[in-house]
Amino acid sequence: MAEISRRQMLSVGSCGFGALAFSGLSNALIAAKANPTNFKARAKRVIFLCMPGGPAHLDTFDYKPQTTKAEHPGSAFKFSQHGKSGLWVSELFPELAKHADKLCVLNGMYADTGNHAQSFRQMQTGERLRSRPSIGSWVNYGLGTENDNLPGFISLNAHESFVHSSSFLPSRYSGTPIGVNGESMSEATIPNVLSNHLPKEVKRLQLDVLQSMNRDHLSFRNNDDALEGAIESMELGFRMQMIAPDLMDISTESADTLERYRVGKNIKLGTCRPSDFGRQCLLARRFAEAGVRYIQVSHNGWDQHKDHRRDLRANCESTDAPIAALLGDLEQRGLLEDTLLIWGGEFGRPGLKPSDKKDETGHNATGFTFWLAGGAVKGGYVHGKTDSTGAKAVEGRMHFHDLHATVLHMLGLPHDKMTFFHQGREHRLTGPDGGKVVKEILV
């Protein structure tokens, strides 16, 4: 490779430095335009603890005591009250129960369908069938990033690409996926970023040459979002090389921290998929500290039809301590008050009947549970209620559109005004007529 003089390096490199500055400025202006509001945000960032498959609400946070009636379903596990609030929590979450006074339990959730694929898509995008931006992309679009060297949206171990898709929003607002379904998070990397095959100065020069050609090409292709997104993603990828390797390296964490998060202690029973959920939660904390706006961590495998008690116990055991450690760390570091945690899946499951010897469950979209913590929500509080069998939400009913509207509101984003023009009309996360902010759960 021919040697490059200092003058040549500065001449070519200055184009890149200018691009870096312009990128940060343009993103700030775009975020300001996307967020037409003056009301105060109650949170700065979101961590979504996503549980695909449908966690059984009656066995986790919606307590319905079993009766002697043979056809009356109820909780298959013991519940007890915790904290000053006396919040009911299942025996399956002993560590999380210690944080009961931080939890805002939403027992009146409901969805439009009991089909996994459609309900999961609606939970993520507000739309059951069509391609739409994920909530993480909408948040990234509305707020921008707190750290120009990192994405505004990161998705850990997602098993569907639409989880981190920006759809018709500019591609710069897509999420950055880390890890894939079934992959050990200890081996997960950020694609094309964590690479040290060349010195940083040489990488910068190579990128400047490529970006110069890309910008020349763009000058003949006005409003080419894909090309603009590629240019911006390359710049972000270069900047990430300065900070991402250290963020992904958890070897600097203490042995006590790794133990509290249960890092490396995968649990696999029956149909449950092994997942180093503890590492995901620890990385989520580190990304939140570094300024990432929206972080999704996923623990797949809650689709339990047979061997319900065994597999539900395994899933809860593998997620309980890591979530409790994350809550504790965020509080201890002063981050919980402006970080909103969300826990839930695409629907719930009907209760087990005392007369049912098969230990099988199905889908229940008409009533189920989410919980929130931090971000100025009421702690130790239950909002909403299902009927006596847990089959249907009857009080404090919250659709996914209502949840999305409330989350955006806590971030200082008006769900009915944050729109994007596409295919002849304005679109928003909560749909043309849907969504209301549930202010009863806010402090």
C-alpha positions as CSV (number, residue, x, y, z in Angstrom):
1,M,0.0,0.0,0.0
2,A,1.4,3.4,-1.0
3,E,2.4,5.7,1.9
4,I,0.1,8.7,2.5
5,S,1.6,12.0,3.5
6,R,0.3,14.0,6.5
7,R,-0.9,16.7,4.1
8,Q,-2.9,14.2,2.0
9,M,-4.3,12.6,5.1
10,L,-5.5,16.0,6.5
11,S,-6.9,17.0,3.1
12,V,-8.9,13.9,2.6
13,G,-9.7,13.4,6.3
14,S,-11.1,16.9,6.7
15,C,-14.0,15.8,4.5
16,G,-14.8,13.1,7.0
17,F,-14.6,15.5,10.0
18,G,-17.0,17.9,8.3
19,A,-19.3,15.1,7.6
20,L,-19.3,14.1,11.2
21,A,-20.2,17.6,12.3
22,F,-22.9,18.0,9.7
23,S,-24.4,14.6,10.6
24,G,-24.7,15.5,14.2
25,L,-26.3,18.9,13.4
26,S,-28.7,17.5,10.8
27,N,-29.9,14.7,13.1
28,A,-30.6,17.3,15.8
29,L,-32.6,19.4,13.4
30,I,-34.6,16.4,12.2
31,A,-35.3,15.3,15.8
32,A,-36.5,18.8,16.7
33,K,-38.9,18.8,13.7
34,A,-40.2,15.3,14.6
35,N,-41.0,16.3,18.1
36,P,-43.4,19.3,18.0
37,T,-44.0,19.6,21.7
38,N,-43.1,21.8,24.7
39,F,-44.5,19.6,27.5
40,K,-41.9,18.1,29.9
41,A,-40.6,14.6,29.3
42,R,-40.9,12.2,32.2
43,A,-38.3,9.8,30.8
44,K,-35.2,10.0,28.6
45,R,-34.9,6.4,27.5
46,V,-36.7,3.1,27.3
47,I,-35.6,-0.5,28.0
48,F,-38.2,-3.0,26.7
49,L,-37.9,-6.4,28.3
50,C,-39.7,-8.3,25.6
51,M,-41.1,-11.8,26.3
52,P,-42.2,-13.3,23.0
53,G,-44.7,-16.1,23.1
54,G,-47.2,-15.0,25.7
55,P,-46.3,-15.1,29.4
56,A,-49.1,-16.5,31.5
57,H,-50.5,-13.5,33.4
58,L,-52.4,-15.6,35.9
59,D,-49.2,-17.4,37.0
60,T,-47.1,-14.2,37.3
61,F,-48.7,-10.9,38.2
62,D,-52.5,-11.3,38.0
63,Y,-53.5,-13.2,41.1
64,K,-56.6,-15.3,40.9
65,P,-56.8,-17.9,43.7
66,Q,-57.9,-21.3,42.6
67,T,-61.3,-22.5,43.9
68,T,-62.8,-25.9,44.4
69,K,-64.9,-25.4,41.3
70,A,-63.6,-27.9,38.8
71,E,-64.0,-25.5,35.8
72,H,-62.8,-22.3,37.6
73,P,-59.2,-21.5,36.4
74,G,-56.7,-19.7,38.7
75,S,-53.1,-19.3,39.5
76,A,-51.2,-22.6,39.3
77,F,-48.4,-21.2,41.6
78,K,-48.4,-19.6,45.0
79,F,-48.7,-15.8,45.3
80,S,-47.7,-13.5,48.2
81,Q,-47.8,-9.8,48.9
82,H,-44.6,-7.8,48.8
83,G,-43.3,-4.4,49.7
84,K,-45.1,-1.6,51.5
85,S,-47.6,-1.6,48.7
86,G,-48.6,-5.3,49.3
87,L,-48.3,-6.0,45.6
88,W,-49.2,-9.6,44.7
89,V,-46.3,-11.4,42.9
90,S,-45.9,-15.1,42.0
91,E,-43.4,-17.3,43.7
92,L,-41.8,-17.6,40.3
93,F,-40.2,-14.2,40.7
94,P,-38.6,-14.1,44.2
95,E,-35.9,-11.6,43.2
96,L,-38.1,-9.3,41.3
97,A,-40.6,-9.4,44.1
98,K,-38.1,-7.5,46.3
99,H,-38.7,-4.5,43.9
100,A,-42.5,-4.7,44.1
101,D,-42.8,-1.1,45.2
102,K,-41.2,0.0,41.9
103,L,-43.6,-1.9,39.7
104,C,-46.7,-0.5,38.0
105,V,-48.7,-3.6,37.0
106,L,-51.1,-3.2,34.1
107,N,-53.6,-6.1,34.5
108,G,-56.1,-4.7,31.9
109,M,-54.1,-5.1,28.8
110,Y,-55.8,-6.5,25.7
111,A,-55.0,-7.0,22.0
112,D,-56.9,-7.5,18.7
113,T,-55.9,-11.1,18.0
114,G,-54.6,-14.2,19.6
115,N,-52.4,-15.0,16.6
116,H,-48.7,-14.9,17.6
117,A,-47.4,-13.2,14.5
118,Q,-50.0,-10.6,14.2
119,S,-50.2,-9.7,17.8
120,F,-46.5,-9.5,18.2
121,R,-46.2,-7.2,15.2
122,Q,-49.0,-5.0,16.7
123,M,-47.1,-4.9,20.0
124,Q,-44.0,-3.7,18.2
125,T,-45.4,-1.5,15.5
126,G,-49.1,-0.7,16.3
127,E,-50.2,-2.5,13.1
128,R,-51.1,-6.2,12.8
129,L,-50.6,-6.9,9.1
130,R,-48.7,-4.2,7.2
131,S,-45.1,-3.1,7.5
132,R,-44.8,-0.2,9.8
133,P,-42.0,1.4,11.9
134,S,-41.3,-0.2,15.2
135,I,-41.8,1.8,18.4
136,G,-38.1,2.0,18.8
137,S,-37.7,3.6,15.5
138,W,-40.5,6.1,16.3
139,V,-38.7,7.0,19.5
140,N,-35.4,7.4,17.7
141,Y,-37.2,9.6,15.1
142,G,-38.7,11.8,17.7
143,L,-35.8,12.2,20.1
144,G,-32.6,11.4,18.2
145,T,-29.6,10.1,20.0
146,E,-28.0,11.3,23.2
147,N,-24.6,10.0,22.0
148,D,-23.5,10.6,18.4
149,N,-21.1,7.7,18.6
150,L,-23.9,5.1,19.2
151,P,-27.2,4.3,17.6
152,G,-30.4,5.7,19.2
153,F,-32.0,2.3,19.1
154,I,-30.4,-1.1,19.8
155,S,-32.2,-4.5,19.7
156,L,-30.7,-7.5,21.5
157,N,-31.5,-11.0,20.5
158,A,-34.6,-10.1,18.4
159,H,-36.1,-13.0,16.4
160,E,-38.0,-10.9,13.9
161,S,-36.5,-8.2,11.7
162,F,-39.5,-5.9,12.0
163,V,-38.6,-5.4,15.7
164,H,-35.8,-3.0,14.6
165,S,-37.2,-1.9,11.2
166,S,-37.8,1.8,10.5
167,S,-40.1,0.8,7.5
168,F,-41.1,4.0,5.8
169,L,-39.2,6.2,8.2
170,P,-35.8,7.2,7.0
171,S,-33.4,4.3,7.4
172,R,-31.2,6.2,9.8
173,Y,-33.9,5.5,12.5
174,S,-33.7,1.7,12.2
175,G,-32.5,-0.2,15.2
176,T,-29.0,-1.8,15.4
177,P,-29.5,-5.6,16.0
178,I,-27.1,-7.4,18.2
179,G,-27.3,-11.2,18.5
180,V,-29.9,-13.4,16.9
181,N,-32.4,-16.0,18.1
182,G,-30.6,-18.9,19.7
183,E,-27.2,-17.3,19.6
184,S,-25.1,-16.9,22.8
185,M,-24.9,-13.3,23.7
186,S,-21.3,-13.9,24.7
187,E,-20.5,-14.4,21.0
188,A,-22.7,-11.6,19.7
189,T,-21.2,-8.6,18.0
190,I,-22.3,-5.5,16.2
191,P,-21.9,-6.4,12.5
192,N,-19.0,-4.7,10.6
193,V,-18.1,-2.5,13.6
194,L,-16.0,-4.6,16.1
195,S,-13.1,-5.1,13.7
196,N,-9.4,-4.2,14.1
197,H,-7.9,-5.3,10.9
198,L,-6.6,-1.8,10.0
199,P,-5.4,1.2,12.0
200,K,-8.2,3.7,12.7
201,E,-6.5,6.4,10.5
202,V,-6.4,4.1,7.5
203,K,-10.1,3.1,8.0
204,R,-11.0,6.8,8.1
205,L,-9.2,7.4,4.8
206,Q,-10.8,4.4,3.2
207,L,-14.2,5.5,4.3
208,D,-13.7,9.1,3.1
209,V,-12.9,7.9,-0.4
210,L,-16.0,5.7,-0.4
211,Q,-18.2,8.4,1.0
212,S,-16.9,10.9,-1.6
213,M,-18.1,8.5,-4.3
214,N,-21.4,8.0,-2.5
215,R,-22.0,11.7,-2.2
216,D,-21.2,12.3,-5.9
217,H,-23.7,9.5,-6.7
218,L,-26.3,11.1,-4.3
219,S,-26.1,14.4,-6.1
220,F,-27.7,12.7,-9.1
221,R,-30.3,10.9,-7.0
222,N,-32.2,13.5,-5.0
223,N,-34.2,12.2,-2.0
224,D,-32.7,8.7,-2.2
225,D,-33.4,7.6,1.4
226,A,-31.6,4.3,1.0
227,L,-28.4,5.9,-0.2
228,E,-28.6,8.7,2.4
229,G,-29.1,6.0,5.0
230,A,-26.1,4.1,3.8
231,I,-23.9,7.2,4.0
232,E,-25.0,8.0,7.5
233,S,-24.8,4.4,8.7
234,M,-21.2,4.2,7.5
235,E,-20.3,7.3,9.4
236,L,-22.0,6.0,12.5
237,G,-20.3,2.7,12.1
238,F,-16.9,4.4,12.1
239,R,-17.8,6.5,15.2
240,M,-19.0,3.4,17.0
241,Q,-15.6,1.8,16.7
242,M,-14.4,4.3,19.2
243,I,-16.8,3.3,21.9
244,A,-18.7,0.1,21.1
245,P,-15.9,-2.4,21.9
246,D,-15.5,-1.1,25.4
247,L,-19.3,-1.2,25.9
248,M,-19.6,-4.8,24.7
249,D,-16.7,-5.9,26.9
250,I,-18.2,-6.8,30.3
251,S,-14.9,-8.3,31.6
252,T,-14.4,-5.0,33.6
253,E,-17.5,-5.7,35.6
254,S,-17.1,-7.1,39.1
255,A,-17.6,-10.8,39.9
256,D,-20.5,-9.7,42.2
257,T,-22.2,-7.9,39.3
258,L,-21.8,-10.8,36.9
259,E,-23.3,-13.1,39.6
260,R,-26.2,-10.8,40.3
261,Y,-27.1,-10.7,36.6
262,R,-26.5,-14.5,36.3
263,V,-24.3,-13.9,33.2
264,G,-23.5,-17.1,31.4
265,K,-26.0,-19.2,33.4
266,N,-28.3,-20.3,30.6
267,I,-31.4,-22.4,31.6
268,K,-32.9,-24.8,29.1
269,L,-35.8,-27.0,30.0
270,G,-38.4,-28.5,27.6
271,T,-39.2,-26.1,24.8
272,C,-37.5,-23.1,26.4
273,R,-34.7,-21.7,24.2
274,P,-31.4,-21.1,25.9
275,S,-30.6,-17.4,26.1
276,D,-27.9,-15.5,28.1
277,F,-30.6,-13.1,29.3
278,G,-28.3,-11.8,32.1
279,R,-25.8,-10.6,29.6
280,Q,-28.5,-8.8,27.7
281,C,-29.7,-7.0,30.8
282,L,-26.2,-6.0,31.8
283,L,-25.5,-4.7,28.3
284,A,-28.9,-2.8,28.4
285,R,-27.7,-1.0,31.5
286,R,-24.4,-0.1,29.9
287,F,-26.1,1.1,26.7
288,A,-28.6,3.2,28.8
289,E,-25.7,4.8,30.7
290,A,-24.0,5.6,27.4
291,G,-27.0,7.4,26.0
292,V,-28.9,4.9,23.8
293,R,-32.6,6.0,23.7
294,Y,-34.4,2.7,23.1
295,I,-33.0,-0.7,24.1
296,Q,-35.0,-3.9,23.6
297,V,-33.8,-7.2,25.2
298,S,-35.7,-10.4,24.3
299,H,-36.1,-13.7,26.1
300,N,-37.8,-15.9,23.5
301,G,-39.7,-19.1,24.3
302,W,-42.8,-18.2,26.3
303,D,-45.1,-20.1,23.9
304,Q,-45.9,-22.9,26.3
305,H,-48.8,-25.1,25.4
306,K,-47.7,-28.4,27.0
307,D,-45.7,-28.9,30.2
308,H,-46.8,-25.4,31.1
309,R,-45.7,-25.4,34.8
310,R,-42.2,-26.8,34.0
311,D,-41.4,-24.5,31.1
312,L,-42.9,-21.4,32.8
313,R,-40.8,-22.0,35.8
314,A,-37.7,-22.3,33.7
315,N,-38.4,-19.0,31.8
316,C,-39.1,-17.2,35.1
317,E,-36.0,-18.6,36.7
318,S,-33.8,-17.4,33.8
319,T,-35.2,-13.9,33.8
320,D,-36.0,-13.1,37.4
321,A,-32.5,-12.3,38.8
322,P,-31.3,-10.4,35.8
323,I,-34.3,-8.1,35.7
324,A,-34.0,-7.5,39.5
325,A,-30.3,-6.7,39.1
326,L,-31.1,-4.3,36.3
327,L,-33.7,-2.5,38.4
328,G,-31.4,-2.3,41.3
329,D,-28.5,-1.0,39.3
330,L,-30.6,1.7,37.6
331,E,-31.9,2.9,40.9
332,Q,-28.4,2.9,42.6
333,R,-26.9,4.8,39.7
334,G,-29.7,7.4,39.6
335,L,-31.0,6.3,36.2
336,L,-34.3,4.7,37.1
337,E,-36.2,8.0,37.5
338,D,-35.6,8.9,33.8
339,T,-35.5,5.4,32.4
340,L,-38.8,3.6,31.6
341,L,-38.7,-0.2,31.8
342,I,-41.5,-2.2,30.1
343,W,-42.1,-5.9,30.5
344,G,-44.5,-8.0,28.5
345,G,-45.4,-10.2,25.5
346,E,-47.9,-10.2,22.7
347,F,-50.8,-11.7,24.9
348,G,-51.4,-13.8,28.0
349,R,-52.6,-17.4,28.6
350,P,-55.8,-18.8,30.1
351,G,-55.6,-20.2,33.6
352,L,-55.3,-23.9,34.4
353,K,-58.4,-25.5,35.6
354,P,-58.1,-27.7,38.7
355,S,-59.8,-30.5,36.7
356,D,-57.3,-30.2,33.9
357,K,-54.6,-32.9,34.3
358,K,-52.8,-32.2,30.9
359,D,-51.0,-29.1,32.1
360,E,-51.7,-27.3,28.8
361,T,-52.5,-23.7,28.1
362,G,-53.6,-21.7,25.0
363,H,-53.7,-18.0,23.9
364,N,-55.5,-15.2,25.7
365,A,-55.5,-11.8,24.0
366,T,-58.6,-10.3,25.7
367,G,-56.9,-9.8,29.0
368,F,-53.3,-10.0,30.1
369,T,-50.5,-8.2,32.0
370,F,-47.7,-5.8,31.3
371,W,-45.7,-4.0,34.0
372,L,-43.7,-0.7,33.9
373,A,-41.1,0.7,36.2
374,G,-39.2,4.0,36.5
375,G,-40.0,7.0,34.2
376,A,-42.4,8.6,36.7
377,V,-44.9,5.8,36.8
378,K,-46.6,4.9,40.1
379,G,-44.7,2.2,41.9
380,G,-46.4,-0.5,43.8
381,Y,-49.5,0.2,41.9
382,V,-52.0,-2.0,39.9
383,H,-54.0,-0.5,37.1
384,G,-56.7,-2.5,35.5
385,K,-58.4,-5.8,36.2
386,T,-59.5,-9.0,34.5
387,D,-62.7,-10.8,35.3
388,S,-62.8,-13.6,38.0
389,T,-61.3,-16.1,35.6
390,G,-58.6,-13.8,34.1
391,A,-60.1,-14.3,30.6
392,K,-61.1,-10.7,29.8
393,A,-60.0,-7.2,30.8
394,V,-62.9,-5.5,32.5
395,E,-61.4,-2.4,34.2
396,G,-58.7,0.0,33.2
397,R,-58.5,-1.6,29.8
398,M,-55.4,-0.8,27.8
399,H,-54.8,-1.6,24.1
400,F,-51.3,-1.6,22.6
401,H,-52.2,1.8,21.1
402,D,-52.9,3.1,24.6
403,L,-49.6,1.7,25.8
404,H,-47.7,3.2,22.9
405,A,-49.4,6.6,23.4
406,T,-48.5,6.6,27.1
407,V,-44.9,5.6,26.5
408,L,-44.5,8.4,23.9
409,H,-46.1,10.8,26.3
410,M,-43.6,10.0,29.1
411,L,-40.8,10.7,26.6
412,G,-42.3,14.1,25.8
413,L,-43.6,13.0,22.4
414,P,-47.3,13.7,21.6
415,H,-48.5,10.5,19.9
416,D,-51.2,12.3,17.9
417,K,-48.8,15.0,16.5
418,M,-45.7,12.9,15.9
419,T,-46.4,11.9,12.3
420,F,-44.6,11.0,9.0
421,F,-46.0,11.6,5.5
422,H,-46.0,8.4,3.5
423,Q,-48.0,7.3,0.4
424,G,-50.3,10.3,0.4
425,R,-51.2,10.6,4.1
426,E,-49.8,11.2,7.6
427,H,-48.9,8.1,9.6
428,R,-48.4,7.7,13.3
429,L,-47.5,4.9,15.7
430,T,-51.0,4.8,17.3
431,G,-52.9,4.6,14.1
432,P,-55.3,7.2,12.6
433,D,-57.8,7.1,15.5
434,G,-56.2,5.0,18.2
435,G,-54.4,5.5,21.4
436,K,-55.0,7.5,24.6
437,V,-52.5,8.5,27.3
438,V,-53.3,6.7,30.5
439,K,-52.5,9.4,33.0
440,E,-53.8,7.4,36.0
441,I,-50.5,5.4,36.1
442,L,-48.3,8.5,36.2
443,V,-47.0,10.2,39.4
